[in-house]
Amino acid sequence: QAGKGEAGLLGSTFEIVYGTCALLNGVLIDMASPKHLLMCCLLASAAVNVCIGASSSLFPMVVLWGANGFIQSFGWPSVTNVFLAWFPDPASRGAWYSLLSTCQNAGAALVPLLVSAFVARSSWRAALYVPAVAAVAIAMLLGCCMYGSPTAYANGGSRRKNSLEVEETPKLPRGLARMLTQQVLLNRALWLMALNYFCISLLRTCLSDWSTVFLREAKGLSMQTAARCLFMLETGGFAGSLAAGSLSDRLFDGRRGPVVALCSALIAPALLCLLNAEGPLLLQACYAWLGFCAFPVHVLLGLFSREVVAPHVSSSAGGFVKCIAQVGGAFAGYPLGRLQQSAGWNGVFLMLAAIAVVSAMAALPLWSTTAQQGPLRCRQGTVADFTEMNNMSNAPSASPRKEGLSHSPRKLRKSE
């Protein structure tokens, strides 16, 4: 029977592989069709889940779980590329991005409830087979219904060439290596985001992966009650993510830094309250508080990191920050399991509270950081808006308005 350290090895492997690939495949994600990437990733992840369910020893599971991390590293960046194509205005897309990101909370909130039910009725393998079936169904749905950009939708998904259509596969911009170095690797704001994201990812992964064990061992709760606590964590994250995007748009004019700093600062008190709380209702309230504060940071940094760089390196910037975050998530696996064995749960939560303080300090210098791209004239991302922008950019006498485009809009690649 595997111990806490061996069980944590699975989580650490996933986080390390996911983060490394998120850093390396940014350019490829920007060049490829997000629709095709998403479909292939869903089908491949389903196959890996089935293989893990058919395995019985630790080593094959570790290898397959690492392969799952590689596959899933293409997923969310591709979703983000679709989103940025449809919602190009930094001053209004925060709320929409938060709404989009709540799909993670909705799925994660259902996981502990559904998994516990499937495991109780069948075996742990059912917890892998059911998501595999769902992934195949979603892949088929994307193939039928999704368009990667307004251009693809306007042309009905066809491959005919016309004056409003750009090349399906864009060419690499000149000076890409220098742009990556200057705007990503030497970007002070990205390093601060990476440090904050490292801490938040460690905290969030710890709460997601170890809460069931903590609540049963330290608080004496049943598996069903512990699952309700995790449900409240995701529910609080759902509400916090929605609120964070709207607040960053309406109160801070599209600046994500203030919301990231405030949410990070409120995590440490919540962790200390969780450590000393007794009773199911109070514990569920603490988990809702933690979700409300931790998940918005995770959501906004995914968008924030892409807004402070040029469009051609947006996925690389997001991948760089995500890579550092995944290292933090990896520390919530095997290292945290070893710490719990030596220092107990009190030592674990005191360390997590200190990490939360570090995350807040890293976010404070980002308070006044704004998106590199100025406000765009189109504000809803509709096909008509993009057609008008294209006509304006092609007109000989077109010139930016004071409150409109500060530069010509980048051409949209054709992506289905």
Secondary structure as UniProt FT lines:
FT   HELIX           4..24
FT   HELIX           26..31
FT   HELIX           34..53
FT   HELIX           58..72
FT   TURN            73..74
FT   HELIX           75..86
FT   TURN            90..92
FT   HELIX           93..121
FT   TURN            124..125
FT   HELIX           126..145
FT   HELIX           150..154
FT   TURN            155..157
FT   TURN            163..164
FT   TURN            174..175
FT   HELIX           176..180
FT   HELIX           181..185
FT   HELIX           188..218
FT   HELIX           223..250
FT   TURN            253..254
FT   HELIX           257..265
FT   HELIX           267..276
FT   HELIX           280..307
FT   HELIX           311..313
FT   HELIX           314..331
FT   TURN            332..333
FT   HELIX           334..363
FT   HELIX           364..366
FT   TURN            367..368
FT   HELIX           383..394
FT   TURN            396..397
FT   TURN            402..403
//
